[in-house]
């Protein structure tokens, strides 16, 4: 220790800080006692092997009562220095606490993202069948597990795109008009006649009737795609370490739900061959079509950016709730005003106008007709712009936070515990 008549010098990683005895007494009084701090206090020159820039800010706090976050110091490092010197982070001034609070929120968000992306499935096996189960599970669920897994993933994605393309093409009028009866396989012709009778096609034009036009050549390809998806679901159920591992990823639930309506439709057809439950059967086919489109989210397993977008949406659920709440309040207010000062038939009719106006879509099917109504319409549009402008950047910032973080090297998501 180097001392003059009134000052005390403390050595922090080679940098010497001179302070008054009162300041030094405050520093020592708040310093938590442990073997490291005790050894430093008993050393000849009061040597502390800590961050000098952070200590300079802490010393300034003891001298003036104002604690600031140094620009050259990481907030996480500064927090550890505050803990070492016995200073509460809540003592930080407002001008710097906002930056530190943002850092804390970002760290918690990144921890949640790591838990989302780095879930590990531990597969223990000590038999040859167990090894085969582990390899199949890894191939079906982890595109980066092996070369075979990557090949399977892209083949599966090609099947998904083919299934969606068939779904879209099957709704085109040209395809429905050209659904020729003679082009169908004999087994499908027999099935249709057995279940729907001879009116399933026009005997003159030899075309399927519009009600049954979905049974075109595309139906055969679609059936093959559904059969492959069914096989994939069965293999996943047979090889999953536990049912929790199967149902936890939402995409597996979508795969299962996309094929179940198809088999329920077959069951209804078998129970009522002549279309007794035809309306229910058609609803099931429509449900299966919608869920089949959702299988496009298989891309999230491979494309990192898409996975980041999905997680950013889920993590911003509360912010989107606030957005919807503000939009609902504004919708009720403006639609009520327009009902009383304009020619809107009812307040619920005004809901549609207010939402379309605030989201700046403006279909033009409902417009104000009075002068006061047009003024209210301008205010409604400006309110919508302000609400969206205040909430959308929250999602954008969160997405950028995750997207800039995904470049960090990560470990594999699969842990195979071999005991053979």
Beta strands, then each sheet from edge to edge (+ up, - down):
strand 1: 2-3
strand 2: 7-12
strand 3: 15-20
strand 4: 47-48
strand 5: 121-125
strand 6: 414-418
sheet 1: 1+ 2- 3+
sheet 2: 1+ 2- 4-
sheet 3: 5+ 6+
end
